[in-house]
Amino acid sequence: MTVLLLGSGGRESALAWKISQSAQCSHLFIAPGNGGTGAFGTNVALKPTDFPAIEAFCREHGVELIVVGNEDPLVAGIRDYFASNMPEMRLVGPGADGAALEGSKDFAKKFMQRHGIPTAAYCSFTSETVDAGCEFLQTLRPPYVLKADGLAAGKGVLIIDNLDEAKASLREMLGGMFGKASATVVIEEFLSGIECSVFVLTDGTGNYRVLPVAKDYKRIGEGDTGLNTGGMGAVSPVPFADETFMNKVEERIIRPTVSGLIKDGIDYRGFIFLGLINVGGEPMVIEYNVRMGDPETEAVMPRVASDLLPLLDAVARGNLGDLKLDIDPRTAVTVMAVSGGYPGSYAKGKVITGTELAGESLLFHAGTDIDAEGRLVTSGGRVIAATSYGTDIPDAAAKSFKAIGALDFEGKYYRRDIANDLI
């Protein structure tokens, strides 16, 4: 079949790598793709939120399946658009109603409360109720968690130790710190524990498959210090997410989520990303996302042993049935190389060399492009991820560090402690 994958990051590189291996894939288009995705298919200069242009392209090129990589088109209603304008198109991803699980923290919290899914206590506030929000902060113990209700490119969460600073930040957020995304702010109780990411594919009828569990590393500095980023690395599997823990996740979180969507009349066909925290052996939901995570996808896709495309197509058709999802037992560790200055300001257009030295490691491009002279250059903060298989975490990590170390571009930086906390 002819497939169109929407997105341009490391997540889309990993999905493209996996989809392109399918015997059922006759042609893969990636829109817009990046400097590395051309190895797996054809890059197309389309904006993922330009639905009419995507529709025209699909009609011209006989696209049969759209796989939506990032959240923006989903929240903007791409599924609903095609349901109205090209109903024969199969699409992996929820409609705008289901995408609200990521598009609105308040919606997600109410969904969890309604369906008895364990999560932190919370309350939502707007500029009209900012004083009540400050009073609510006084009832909590530090640190204080403030979340922009809407999409803020992964930067809309503040964790603050000081009460007065938390109150001031609440006023700043409601005053437009994150634009429209923080017109409503969710204040949560802080949960102490270790986090992991669980990914589920579901077809809207109650069938689902659980993909490999991963743990990512958000902070720019080693030892989990410094500013949050889009992700500096990931590991899969996660040692503490053992059979006992995952049984609790399935019983208390996955099943109630899938059945809750059906009860609420939401035809959800796509990925559900469960951002979980292990609090004394008990799983609780921090957040939902409605697509795969990044950089977790770069560690998860290599561990999917099954042909992914038939599963994606079955999800889009609403008929997962008894299709199997086989998992590679090996460990995968992902290490991300980023531009100097990231997550602050950084230069672009730096020439990248050394990709041929990756050995057996997989390179998933994120912020790369091909310049006018045909050279691979940097075009984003997070540049390239190296993923390696290993018999255990130290083995896989050592291979990825070697592959990333062999890459060269001006200002290159990477964390040298990815997954150390799990050894």
N, C-alpha and C positions, 0 to 999 in steps of 0.2 A: 504494500500500500504506500501511497505518497503521504508524507507526514510533514507538518509545519510545527516547529518548536519556537515559541516566543521567548525572547530574553537574550542577554548578552554577557552574563557573568560566569563564574566558576561552576555554579549549579547547572547552568545550561550546557556548559562544556561536558560535564559528567553525564548529564542526561543524553546529550548528543552522542557521546562515545558509546553509551550503552544501547541506545535505540539503533544506531548504525550497524550494530553487530547482528541484528535480527534478520533471519532469512525472509521474513515477511516485509521487510522495508525495501521498497523498490527505489525510493528517493527521499532524502531528508533535506528539508530547507530549514535554516535557522535565521530568525529575524529579530534583531539585526545581526546577532552573532558577534564574534570578536576575532582577534588575530590568530586564534588557534582552532576555532570551530570549523573552519574550512576544510580541515583534515577529515571531518566526519560527514560533511554534506555541503550544501551550497548556501553561503551567506546571502541574505536578501536585505536591502536597505528599506526596511519597513519599521515604523514605530509601533510597538506592541499595543498602544492605546488608540491607534488610528484604525478603527474597526471597518469603515468603508473601504479603505485601501487594502486591508487584509482580506476582506470579502472578495474584492476584485481579483486579487492575486490568486486566491483559492479557486475561483471559477476558471481563471485562465490556465492554471497549472494542474488542475484536477486533484487538488488536495482533498484527502479523505478523512484525515484526523488532525486536529489541532491539539497540541500539548502546551499548556500555558505554564511557563516557568516561574514568573514573578507575580507578586500580588496585585500590582496596580491595575492591569487589565481585568482581573477578576472582580476587584472592588468596584471598578467602573462599569461592570456589567457585560463583559464580552459574551458570556454564555447566553444571556438574555437577548443580546443583539442578534446572534446567529439563530437563536430559536425563532425570532421574528422574521429575519431576512433571508436565512438559508437553513431551514429546518433540517435538511438532510445531512448537514455537517455534524460529524461526531467530534466532541470536545472534552478534554480532560481538565476539569476544574469546575467549581460550583458556580451557581448564579450569584447575583448581587446579594440575595437574601442569605445564602450560606457564607459568602465572603465577608459578611458583617462579623463573623467570629474573629476575624483579624482586623477588619476595618474599624471596629468599634469595641474598645475594651469594656465599655459599659454593657453593650449587648452581650458580649461573651460572659461577663460576670453574671448577668441575669439568667442567661442560658444555663450556666453551671448551677446556680441556686435552684432554678426551676426543676432541674433533673437530678439533683442530689449528688453532684460531682464535687469531690473535695478540692477546695481552694481557699486562699486567704480571705479573711473578713475584709470588707471594703465599704466605701461610700463614694458617690460621684458628686462633683460640684461644678458650678458655672460661675461666671463673673458676678451674677446676681446673688450667689450664695457663698461668696468667698469668705465672709466672716464666719459662717457656719463651718466651712472647711477648716479654718484656723482653730475653731473650738474642737472639731473632731480630731485634729492632730494632737491636741492636748490630752486626749483620752488614750493615745497609743504610746507604747514604749519605743524608744529609738532602736535602730535607725528607721527613718520614715521613707516610705516608698510612694513616689508621685509618678503617675503615668498619664501621658497625653492620650486622650480617648481615641484619636484617629491615627492614620499612618504618618510616621515621622522619620522614615528611612532608618529605622532601628535606633534612633537617638532620642526617643521621647520618654525615656525612663530616668528618673533621678532617685538616687538613694542617698539620704542626707542624715547625718548623725545629730545635728544641732536643731532644736525645736524652732528657734527664732529664724534660722536660715531656711528651714523647711517652710515656714509661713511666708517668708519673703519670696521663696521660689514658687510657691503656689500662686502668689499674686502675679509674678512675672509670667508664669505659664498661661494663666487665664488672661493676661494682658497681651498675649500674642507671641510668646517666646518661640513656639513651634507653629506659628500661623494658625490656620483653621484647625489643625490637628489637636491643639490644646484649648479649644473653645470650651471643652469639658475635660476635667481632670479627675482621674480615679485615684483615690488615696487608699492604699492597702496596708494591712499589717505586714510586718517583715517576717519572712519564714527563713529559718536557719537550717541549712542542709547542703547537699551536693546535687547539682543539676544534671539532667540528661535530656535527650531529645528522642521521642518515639514517633515514628512515622507510620501512618495507616493509609492504605488504599481502600476506598469504599465505593460501591456502585449505586447507591441510592435506594437499594432494596433490602438492606440489612446485611449483605455479604461484605466481608472485609478481609484484608490480608495485612499482617504486621511486618513491616520491613525491619532490617537490622537497626538496633538501638545505637545511638552515637552520643558523644559528649563533645561540645565545642569549647573554644577558649576565646573570650571576647576582648579581654584587656590587651592593650598594646604592649605593656611591659611584662617582663618575666616575673614569675611569682604572682601573676594576676594583679599587676599594679598599673596605674595610669588610666588613660581614657578608654572608654568603650570603643570598639571597632565593629566592622561587619563580621569579624571572625578571623582569628590568626591561626587556627588549626582545629583538628578534630580527631577523634579516635573511635573505632568500632571493632569489636563489641565493648561494652562498658562493664567492668568486673562486678560492680555492686548491683547491676541490673540482672540478677540471677533469676532462676526459675520462680522462686518464691515471690520476689518483687514483681516480676512481670505478670504472674498470675493475679496479683492484686491490681496491677495496672489494667489488665484486661477486664477484670470483673467490676472494678469500681469506676473506671474512667472510659475505656474504649467502648465497651458495650453500651453504657448509659449515653455516651456521646452519639454513637451511631443510631441508637433507637430514639434518642431525644430529637435528632434532626428529622426523623420520619414522623414522630408525634407532632412536631411543630410544622409539618407540611413542607419541609425543605428538601427538594430533590438534589441531594448532594452527591456528585460524581467526581471524585478526584482525591487528592492527597489531603490528609489532616495531619498537621504537625502539632504534637503535644509537647509543649515545653514544661517539663516536670521537675519537681524537686523532691528528693528523698529526705524526709524528715523523720529520723529515727526508724528507718525501715518502712515508713508509710508514704506512698506516693501522693502528691498533691499537684494540681495544675497551676502553673504560673501564668501561662498564656496559651492561646491557640494561634496557629498560623494556618493558612489555607493552601499552602504549597510546600515543597520541600525546603529544607533549610540550607544555608550557605555559610560555612564550608562543610556542613555535615554531609551533604549530598556527595561530595568528593570522596568521602570515606564509606558512605553507604552503598552507592552504586557498584563499586568494585566487589562488594560482598553479595550482591544479588546474582546468584548462579543461574537462575531461570532466564529465559528470553523475556525481556520486559515488555516488548511491544504488544504481544497478545493480551497481556494483563491490562495494559493501558486501554487497548481497544475494547476489551470486555467491560472495563469501568465506564467508558464513554457510552457503551450500548446499554448499560444497566444490567449486565448479566455476567458477573464474575463466576457464577456457578461453582464448579469444583476445580477450577484452574489452580495449579500448585505454584507456590512461591518457594523455591529452594534457596538456601543460604550457604555461602562459602564459609567454612569454619575458621578460616584464617583471620588474623588480626589485620586491620588496615589503619594506618596513621597518616594524616594529612598535615602538611606544614605549608603555610602561606608566606610568600615573599611579597613585601609591600614597598611602596615608594617612600623615600625619605620625607619626613614631615607628616605623613599620614598618622592619625586621622584628621590632622589639621591641613593646612595648605601644602601642596606638593607640586613639583614640576611634572610635565608630561613630555612625551616624545623622546625618552631616553632609550637608546639602542640596547636590545637584549641579546646576549650571546650565551652559549653553553647549553642550549636545550638538547643538543645531540649527545650530551654527556649524562643524561638521566639514567642510563642503564635500564634496568627492569622496572624502575619507578614510572608511574603514570604522571604526566604533566597536564593539568587542567587550567587552561588560560582563563583569566578573569578580566583584568584591565589591560588588554593588549590590543594592538592594531598593526596593520601593515602600512608603512608610509609610502610616499610617492616613489621612492627608490627601491621598494620591495623589501625593506628591512622590517623586522619585528621590533616594535617599539612599545613603550609603556603608554597607557591611555587612561589609567585610573589609579586609585589608592592601593587597592589590592590587585596584584599583578598576575602572579602565577602560583598555583598550588601543586605541590608534589605529593602524591599518594603512593605508599608502598605496602605490599603484603609482607607479613612476617609470621613466624611461629608464635610470637608473643609481642607485647608492646615494645620492649627495648629493641627487639630485632627489627620490627617494622619502622620504628622511629629513627633508628640509626640510618636505615636506607634512605628515608625521606630527607633527613638532615644532609646526607651526602649529596643527594640530587639537587636540593635547594642551594647548597654551598657551591655547586658547580656552575650555577647560573650567575650571570654577571650583568648588572646595569647600574648606572650611577645612582647612588643613594639607597641601594638595596638594603632592606632590613628584614629579619625574621626572628621569631622567638625560638630559643634553643632549649626550651623546657616543656614543649608540648607533650602532654600525657605523663609527665614525670609524677604528678600527684596520684596517678593510678597504679604506679609500679610498687 
